[in-house]
Amino acid sequence: MKMRLSLWYISFVFLCFYGVRNVFAYKIPPVQLEVRGEGFRVSIPHEAGIENVAFNINRNRPFKAFEQGEFSGRVSTETNNRWNFESKRPLREDDTIYIWTDVQFNKNRFRSMSSPIMVSEAPSGVIGINEIANDKTTVVTTENPPAIDRRNDNCQPALTIIRNRHACRGELIFEENFNGNELNASRWRYEVRMPLDIADAEFVLYDTNADITNGLLTIVPRIWGNDSPNADIRSGNLNLGVRCTAYQNSEVECRRQAFGRVVLPPILTARINTKHAFSFKYGRVEVRAKLPQGDWLFPLLLLEPLANLYGQQAYASGQMRIAFIRSNLNLQSNGGIEMGGRVLHGGAVLRPEASYRNAFMVNTSRDAHFGETFHIYSLTWDDQRLSFEVDGQKYGSIDGGFAQHEMGHNYVWANGNHMAPLDQEFFITLGVAAGGHGDFSDDYLSKPWANTSPKAALNFWRDRANWKSTWTSPALIVDYVRVYAI
């Protein structure tokens, strides 16, 4: 009798262990995105033991938790050895797709948050296995990046990654000399929108008013209606229609009806980026440019996050400034500190508030305004720090470890590496902006608006008699942009 009990006990333990081992051995595989003409499909491969699968999908908005997505659905039957969820909603080329998956496997539930997927990656992907005649389907997955691309025997492995492939150390991975008579659409796209974040929004409308002549990109900010007698930002309706490139909220970014404190953007300018064409992780960026001169203007020489892995609001995924000045001819704080165009800044923006804007910045100063002539501005970004140069002279560096900094306040960064949130791929942005709630402290003398005021843009506009005469050379002029692998 004891022998029978022992054999039963051993069998029971074996079955329990075997079952537990099978349960915990299961890992949700990478999600596959198929971009189709009439919509899209997401799927994972079938495996014995899967009973049903649920997909939750967001466009351009990371999940904060395992919450319901913009598109969601549970699939109870596998098809052609895959668990598929389809939507007829078309995707845009510049969309970023966020997905989390729920799988019931052997009566147990498993959840997994996938890496973001860029729809713009689809044209260079592989053709889907299940494609049918005359139905061109392109597939992108959340698999790990491929190995180093050794194009010749002299290729030394680099820290730099370009769109999920490794580069060769020292390789020139991007170069733009602005030749021709128009913007190269295969590299750059205009942003046509109004800024969204009211806690940091500039007082501008971004449109297509850049110029390329004699190998130079020129962006000139202009006062609404050129300040003609009939121009008034306090009346009228602005609707950008199908030209609008809103990322998050088309009601705010594409349309505005002026009434009361709500006014139309006082300044018309331009902002371009490489989001659809070029992004990279770690490297050295060089921009030869002449920065704008004029009160309350500032240049946009930026690296911005491709996938917003850590969140889209309040700089949760970070922003890097290759070079930044407050373009005022003379600007001082209440304490008498010079903060205008003779002071150059470089660094990271990780919070929207003006009081924290310089927390992760370094600076240098000169006797002349940085908009007087061309300079070469450089940023070297690696997995330990950001380093900044002007005309070949280093003027500062910023070490990583932002997640441990008390001003970070974003605990999701702890899931990244030492440079989080600056540990993902970023793209290049160029432009000019004016005013806003974040880049000019209320401590600056003669500032005509308060950052927390709902009338900030209106008060800026009302003071134009004082600042528009300083806009004698308000253009950002860019000679070239180069990015090297490190």
C-alpha positions as CSV (number, residue, x, y, z in Angstrom):
1,M,0.0,0.0,0.0
2,K,2.9,2.4,0.9
3,M,4.5,1.6,-2.5
4,R,1.3,2.5,-4.4
5,L,1.0,5.8,-2.4
6,S,4.7,6.6,-3.2
7,L,4.2,5.9,-6.9
8,W,1.1,8.0,-6.9
9,Y,2.8,10.9,-5.1
10,I,5.8,10.8,-7.5
11,S,3.5,10.8,-10.5
12,F,1.5,13.7,-9.1
13,V,4.6,15.7,-8.4
14,F,6.0,15.0,-11.9
15,L,2.8,16.0,-13.6
16,C,2.6,19.2,-11.5
17,F,6.2,20.1,-12.2
18,Y,5.8,19.3,-15.9
19,G,2.6,21.4,-16.2
20,V,4.2,24.3,-14.3
21,R,7.3,24.1,-16.5
22,N,5.2,24.2,-19.6
23,V,3.2,27.2,-18.4
24,F,6.2,29.2,-17.4
25,A,8.1,28.2,-20.5
26,Y,5.6,30.0,-22.7
27,K,6.6,33.5,-23.9
28,I,4.5,35.6,-26.2
29,P,6.3,35.9,-29.5
30,P,7.0,39.2,-31.3
31,V,3.9,40.8,-32.9
32,Q,3.8,41.0,-36.7
33,L,2.2,44.1,-38.3
34,E,1.0,43.8,-41.9
35,V,0.2,47.1,-43.6
36,R,-2.5,46.6,-46.2
37,G,-4.1,49.0,-48.6
38,E,-7.4,48.9,-46.9
39,G,-6.1,48.7,-43.3
40,F,-3.8,46.6,-41.2
41,R,-3.4,43.2,-39.5
42,V,-1.6,42.2,-36.4
43,S,-0.8,38.6,-35.5
44,I,1.3,36.1,-33.6
45,P,2.1,32.5,-34.6
46,H,-0.1,29.6,-33.3
47,E,1.4,27.3,-30.7
48,A,-0.3,24.2,-29.1
49,G,-1.9,25.4,-25.9
50,I,-3.1,28.8,-27.1
51,E,-6.8,29.1,-26.5
52,N,-7.5,32.8,-27.4
53,V,-5.5,36.0,-28.0
54,A,-6.4,39.7,-27.5
55,F,-4.6,42.6,-29.1
56,N,-4.7,46.2,-27.9
57,I,-3.3,48.8,-30.4
58,N,-2.7,52.6,-30.1
59,R,-1.5,54.9,-32.9
60,N,1.1,57.5,-31.8
61,R,0.2,57.1,-28.1
62,P,2.2,54.7,-25.8
63,F,0.3,52.6,-23.3
64,K,0.7,53.7,-19.6
65,A,-0.5,50.2,-18.5
66,F,-2.3,47.2,-19.8
67,E,-5.3,49.4,-20.7
68,Q,-7.8,49.2,-23.6
69,G,-6.3,50.5,-26.9
70,E,-7.7,52.6,-29.7
71,F,-8.2,49.4,-31.6
72,S,-8.8,46.2,-29.6
73,G,-10.3,42.7,-30.1
74,R,-10.1,39.2,-28.8
75,V,-9.6,36.4,-31.3
76,S,-10.9,32.9,-30.5
77,T,-9.8,31.0,-33.6
78,E,-6.4,30.7,-35.3
79,T,-6.3,31.0,-39.1
80,N,-3.5,29.6,-41.3
81,N,-1.5,28.8,-38.1
82,R,-1.6,32.4,-36.9
83,W,-3.8,34.4,-34.5
84,N,-4.9,37.4,-36.5
85,F,-6.7,40.7,-35.7
86,E,-7.7,43.0,-38.6
87,S,-8.8,46.6,-38.8
88,K,-10.0,48.5,-41.9
89,R,-8.6,51.7,-40.5
90,P,-5.7,52.8,-42.7
91,L,-2.4,53.8,-41.2
92,R,-0.3,56.8,-42.1
93,E,3.3,56.5,-43.1
94,D,4.5,58.6,-40.1
95,D,2.4,56.6,-37.5
96,T,4.0,54.8,-34.6
97,I,2.1,51.7,-33.5
98,Y,2.0,50.5,-29.9
99,I,0.7,47.0,-29.1
100,W,0.2,44.9,-26.0
101,T,-1.0,41.3,-26.3
102,D,-3.0,39.1,-24.0
103,V,-2.8,35.3,-24.5
104,Q,-4.6,32.5,-22.8
105,F,-2.3,29.5,-22.8
106,N,-3.1,26.2,-21.1
107,K,-5.8,28.0,-18.9
108,N,-3.3,30.7,-17.8
109,R,-3.1,34.3,-18.9
110,F,0.0,36.0,-20.3
111,R,0.5,39.7,-21.2
112,S,3.3,41.3,-23.1
113,M,4.0,44.9,-24.2
114,S,5.6,45.0,-27.6
115,S,8.3,47.4,-28.8
116,P,6.9,50.3,-30.9
117,I,6.6,49.7,-34.6
118,M,7.1,52.5,-37.1
119,V,4.7,52.3,-40.1
120,S,7.4,54.0,-42.2
121,E,9.5,50.9,-41.8
122,A,7.0,48.9,-43.8
123,P,8.2,49.8,-47.4
124,S,11.6,48.3,-46.6
125,G,10.3,45.3,-44.8
126,V,9.7,41.8,-46.2
127,I,6.5,40.7,-48.1
128,G,4.0,38.9,-45.9
129,I,3.9,35.1,-46.1
130,N,0.2,35.1,-46.5
131,E,0.0,37.6,-49.3
132,I,-2.5,36.8,-52.0
133,A,-2.4,37.7,-55.7
134,N,-2.6,41.5,-56.3
135,D,-2.7,42.1,-52.6
136,K,0.6,43.8,-51.7
137,T,1.2,43.2,-48.0
138,T,4.2,44.5,-46.1
139,V,5.3,43.1,-42.8
140,V,7.1,44.7,-39.9
141,T,7.8,42.8,-36.7
142,T,9.1,43.6,-33.2
143,E,12.1,41.3,-33.6
144,N,15.5,42.4,-32.3
145,P,17.7,44.5,-34.6
146,P,19.8,42.7,-37.2
147,A,23.5,42.1,-36.8
148,I,26.2,44.6,-37.8
149,D,26.1,45.5,-41.5
150,R,29.7,44.8,-42.6
151,R,29.8,46.3,-46.0
152,N,33.6,46.0,-46.2
153,D,36.5,44.5,-44.3
154,N,37.3,47.9,-42.9
155,C,34.0,48.3,-41.1
156,Q,34.5,48.7,-37.4
157,P,31.5,48.0,-35.2
158,A,29.8,51.2,-34.0
159,L,27.6,52.1,-31.1
160,T,25.3,53.9,-33.6
161,I,22.1,52.2,-34.8
162,I,20.2,53.5,-37.8
163,R,16.6,52.3,-38.1
164,N,17.4,49.0,-36.4
165,R,20.7,48.3,-38.2
166,H,24.2,48.9,-37.0
167,A,26.5,51.3,-38.8
168,C,30.3,51.3,-39.3
169,R,32.3,53.5,-36.9
170,G,33.1,56.9,-38.4
171,E,30.6,56.4,-41.2
172,L,28.7,59.4,-42.6
173,I,25.2,58.1,-42.1
174,F,23.3,61.3,-43.1
175,E,24.2,64.4,-45.1
176,E,22.1,67.3,-46.3
177,N,23.6,70.2,-48.2
178,F,20.2,71.7,-49.3
179,N,21.1,71.7,-53.0
180,G,18.4,72.4,-55.5
181,N,15.4,74.7,-55.4
182,E,13.1,72.9,-53.0
183,L,13.0,70.7,-50.0
184,N,14.0,67.0,-50.6
185,A,10.8,65.2,-49.7
186,S,12.6,61.9,-49.5
187,R,14.4,63.2,-46.5
188,W,12.4,66.0,-45.0
189,R,8.7,66.7,-44.3
190,Y,7.0,69.9,-43.2
191,E,5.1,70.0,-40.0
192,V,1.8,71.8,-40.7
193,R,0.1,72.4,-37.4
194,M,-0.3,74.5,-34.3
195,P,1.6,73.4,-31.1
196,L,-0.4,71.1,-28.9
197,D,1.0,71.2,-25.4
198,I,-0.5,74.4,-23.7
199,A,2.1,74.1,-20.9
200,D,4.9,74.6,-23.4
201,A,3.3,75.7,-26.7
202,E,5.1,78.3,-28.8
203,F,3.0,81.2,-30.2
204,V,3.3,80.0,-33.8
205,L,1.7,78.3,-36.7
206,Y,4.1,75.9,-38.5
207,D,3.5,75.9,-42.2
208,T,5.4,75.4,-45.5
209,N,7.2,78.7,-45.7
210,A,10.9,77.6,-45.9
211,D,13.1,78.5,-48.8
212,I,16.1,76.8,-50.4
213,T,18.4,78.9,-52.5
214,N,22.1,78.6,-53.3
215,G,22.6,75.6,-51.0
216,L,21.0,77.2,-48.0
217,L,17.8,76.4,-46.1
218,T,16.2,79.7,-44.9
219,I,13.3,79.8,-42.5
220,V,12.0,83.4,-41.8
221,P,9.3,83.8,-39.1
222,R,6.6,86.4,-40.0
223,I,4.0,88.3,-38.1
224,W,0.5,87.2,-38.7
225,G,-0.8,89.0,-41.9
226,N,2.5,90.8,-42.0
227,D,0.9,93.0,-39.3
228,S,-1.3,94.8,-41.9
229,P,-4.0,97.1,-40.5
230,N,-6.7,94.5,-41.1
231,A,-4.8,91.6,-39.5
232,D,-6.1,90.7,-36.1
233,I,-5.5,87.4,-34.3
234,R,-8.5,88.0,-32.1
235,S,-11.0,87.2,-34.8
236,G,-11.4,84.6,-37.5
237,N,-11.2,80.9,-38.0
238,L,-8.2,78.8,-38.9
239,N,-8.6,75.3,-40.4
240,L,-5.5,73.6,-41.9
241,G,-7.7,70.8,-43.4
242,V,-6.0,67.8,-45.1
243,R,-2.6,69.6,-45.0
244,C,-2.5,69.3,-41.2
245,T,0.1,66.9,-39.8
246,A,-1.3,66.6,-36.3
247,Y,0.3,63.9,-34.3
248,Q,-2.1,63.6,-31.3
249,N,-5.2,65.9,-31.4
250,S,-6.4,67.3,-34.6
251,E,-9.0,69.4,-32.9
252,V,-6.2,71.4,-31.3
253,E,-3.4,71.1,-33.8
254,C,-5.5,71.7,-37.0
255,R,-8.3,74.0,-36.1
256,R,-8.9,77.1,-34.1
257,Q,-11.7,79.6,-33.7
258,A,-10.6,82.9,-32.2
259,F,-12.8,84.2,-29.3
260,G,-12.1,85.8,-26.0
261,R,-8.7,84.7,-24.7
262,V,-8.3,82.2,-27.5
263,V,-6.4,83.8,-30.4
264,L,-4.9,82.7,-33.7
265,P,-1.1,82.1,-33.7
266,P,0.7,85.5,-33.8
267,I,3.6,84.1,-35.8
268,L,3.8,82.1,-39.1
269,T,7.0,80.0,-39.4
270,A,8.3,76.6,-40.5
271,R,9.5,73.4,-38.9
272,I,10.8,70.4,-40.8
273,N,11.9,66.9,-39.8
274,T,13.3,63.6,-40.9
275,K,10.9,61.4,-39.0
276,H,9.7,59.4,-42.0
277,A,13.1,58.9,-43.5
278,F,16.0,59.0,-41.0
279,S,16.5,58.3,-37.3
280,F,19.3,57.0,-35.3
281,K,20.5,56.0,-31.9
282,Y,23.9,57.4,-30.7
283,G,26.1,59.4,-33.0
284,R,27.7,62.8,-33.7
285,V,25.6,65.6,-35.3
286,E,27.0,68.7,-37.0
287,V,24.9,71.6,-38.1
288,R,26.5,74.7,-39.8
289,A,24.0,77.5,-39.3
290,K,23.4,81.1,-38.7
291,L,20.9,81.5,-35.9
292,P,18.0,84.0,-35.8
293,Q,18.3,87.5,-34.2
294,G,15.2,89.1,-32.7
295,D,13.4,89.4,-29.4
296,W,11.5,86.3,-28.2
297,L,12.6,84.1,-31.1
298,F,14.6,80.9,-30.8
299,P,16.0,78.3,-33.2
300,L,14.9,74.6,-33.3
301,L,18.0,72.5,-33.9
302,L,16.7,69.3,-32.3
303,L,16.8,65.6,-32.0
304,E,13.3,64.3,-31.2
305,P,12.2,60.7,-30.2
306,L,11.0,58.5,-33.0
307,A,8.7,56.2,-31.0
308,N,8.0,58.1,-27.7
309,L,8.6,54.8,-25.9
310,Y,8.4,56.5,-22.4
311,G,5.3,58.6,-23.2
312,Q,4.3,61.5,-25.5
313,Q,3.4,64.3,-23.1
314,A,5.7,66.6,-21.1
315,Y,8.9,65.5,-22.7
316,A,8.6,62.0,-21.1
317,S,10.6,60.6,-24.0
318,G,13.0,63.5,-24.0
319,Q,14.3,66.1,-26.5
320,M,17.9,67.0,-27.3
321,R,19.0,70.5,-28.3
322,I,22.0,70.5,-30.6
323,A,22.2,74.3,-30.2
324,F,19.8,76.8,-28.6
325,I,19.7,80.5,-28.0
326,R,17.1,83.0,-26.8
327,S,17.6,85.3,-29.8
328,N,16.9,88.6,-28.0
329,L,19.5,91.2,-28.7
330,N,19.6,92.0,-25.0
331,L,17.9,89.9,-22.4
332,Q,18.6,89.9,-18.7
333,S,17.2,88.2,-15.6
334,N,16.0,90.2,-12.6
335,G,19.4,89.4,-11.1
336,G,21.3,91.0,-14.0
337,I,22.4,87.7,-15.6
338,E,22.7,87.9,-19.5
339,M,20.4,85.3,-21.1
340,G,20.1,86.6,-24.7
341,G,21.7,85.7,-28.0
342,R,25.3,85.9,-26.8
343,V,24.7,82.8,-24.6
344,L,24.6,79.4,-26.4
345,H,23.0,76.4,-24.8
346,G,23.0,72.7,-25.6
347,G,21.4,69.8,-23.7
348,A,18.3,67.8,-23.0
349,V,14.7,69.0,-22.3
350,L,13.0,66.5,-19.9
351,R,10.3,68.7,-18.4
352,P,8.0,71.4,-19.8
353,E,8.3,74.0,-17.0
354,A,10.4,77.0,-17.7
355,S,11.9,76.8,-14.2
356,Y,13.4,73.4,-15.1
357,R,14.4,74.1,-18.6
358,N,18.1,74.6,-17.8
359,A,18.4,71.6,-15.5
360,F,20.1,69.5,-18.1
361,M,21.8,72.2,-20.2
362,V,25.3,73.4,-20.6
363,N,26.2,76.8,-22.0
364,T,28.9,79.1,-23.2
365,S,29.0,82.8,-23.9
366,R,30.6,85.2,-26.4
367,D,30.9,88.9,-26.9
368,A,28.9,88.8,-30.2
369,H,25.4,87.4,-30.8
370,F,25.5,83.9,-32.2
371,G,23.3,85.1,-35.0
372,E,25.9,87.5,-36.3
373,T,27.6,84.8,-38.5
374,F,27.7,81.1,-39.2
375,H,28.9,78.6,-36.7
376,I,29.3,74.8,-36.6
377,Y,27.2,73.3,-33.7
378,S,28.0,69.7,-32.7
379,L,26.4,67.2,-30.4
380,T,28.0,63.8,-29.6
381,W,25.5,61.4,-28.1
382,D,26.6,58.0,-26.7
383,D,25.4,55.6,-24.0
384,Q,27.0,57.6,-21.2
385,R,26.7,61.3,-21.9
386,L,25.9,64.2,-24.3
387,S,28.9,66.4,-25.3
388,F,28.6,69.8,-27.0
389,E,31.0,71.8,-29.3
390,V,30.8,75.1,-31.2
391,D,33.3,75.6,-34.0
392,G,35.3,72.6,-32.8
393,Q,35.6,73.8,-29.2
394,K,34.0,71.7,-26.5
395,Y,32.0,73.7,-24.0
396,G,30.3,71.1,-21.9
397,S,28.9,67.6,-21.4
398,I,25.9,66.1,-19.5
399,D,26.1,62.7,-18.0
400,G,23.2,60.3,-18.1
401,G,21.4,58.8,-15.1
402,F,18.4,61.0,-15.6
403,A,16.1,58.4,-14.0
404,Q,17.9,58.9,-10.7
405,H,17.8,62.7,-10.9
406,E,15.2,64.2,-8.5
407,M,13.9,66.4,-11.4
408,G,13.2,63.4,-13.6
409,H,10.0,62.3,-11.9
410,N,9.4,59.7,-14.6
411,Y,9.9,56.3,-13.0
412,V,9.4,54.5,-16.4
413,W,12.9,55.7,-17.3
414,A,14.3,53.1,-14.8
415,N,13.3,50.5,-17.4
416,G,15.8,51.9,-19.8
417,N,19.6,52.1,-19.8
418,H,21.9,54.8,-18.2
419,M,20.8,57.4,-20.8
420,A,17.0,56.8,-20.6
421,P,14.9,58.3,-21.9
422,L,17.6,59.2,-24.4
423,D,18.3,55.6,-25.2
424,Q,16.0,55.2,-28.2
425,E,16.2,56.3,-31.9
426,F,15.7,60.1,-32.5
427,F,15.1,62.1,-35.7
428,I,16.3,65.6,-36.8
429,T,14.1,68.7,-36.5
430,L,14.9,72.2,-37.9
431,G,12.9,75.3,-37.5
432,V,12.2,78.7,-35.8
433,A,9.8,79.4,-33.0
434,A,8.7,82.4,-31.0
435,G,7.4,83.0,-27.5
436,G,5.8,80.2,-25.7
437,H,5.3,79.0,-22.1
438,G,8.6,77.1,-21.5
439,D,11.7,78.8,-22.9
440,F,11.5,82.3,-21.5
441,S,11.3,82.5,-17.7
442,D,9.0,85.0,-16.1
443,D,12.2,86.2,-14.4
444,Y,13.4,87.9,-17.6
445,L,13.1,91.7,-17.7
446,S,10.7,93.3,-20.2
447,K,8.9,90.0,-20.9
448,P,5.4,91.0,-21.9
449,W,3.6,87.8,-21.0
450,A,3.4,85.4,-18.0
451,N,3.9,81.7,-18.7
452,T,0.9,80.7,-16.8
453,S,-1.5,83.3,-18.2
454,P,-4.3,82.2,-20.5
455,K,-3.7,85.5,-22.3
456,A,0.0,84.8,-22.9
457,A,-0.1,84.8,-26.7
458,L,-2.4,87.8,-26.8
459,N,-0.2,89.8,-24.5
460,F,2.9,88.8,-26.6
461,W,1.0,90.1,-29.7
462,R,0.0,93.3,-28.0
463,D,3.6,94.1,-27.3
464,R,4.8,93.8,-30.9
465,A,5.4,97.6,-31.2
466,N,8.4,96.9,-28.9
467,W,9.8,93.7,-30.3
468,K,9.1,93.7,-34.0
469,S,11.7,96.4,-34.6
470,T,14.4,94.0,-33.3
471,W,13.6,91.4,-36.0
472,T,16.2,92.8,-38.4
473,S,17.7,89.3,-39.1
474,P,15.1,86.8,-37.8
475,A,15.9,83.9,-40.2
476,L,17.5,80.6,-39.3
477,I,19.9,79.8,-42.2
478,V,21.3,76.3,-42.4
479,D,24.2,75.4,-44.6
480,Y,24.4,71.6,-43.9
481,V,23.5,68.8,-41.5
482,R,25.8,65.8,-41.1
483,V,25.5,62.8,-38.8
484,Y,28.4,60.4,-38.2
485,A,28.4,56.9,-36.5
486,I,30.5,56.6,-33.4
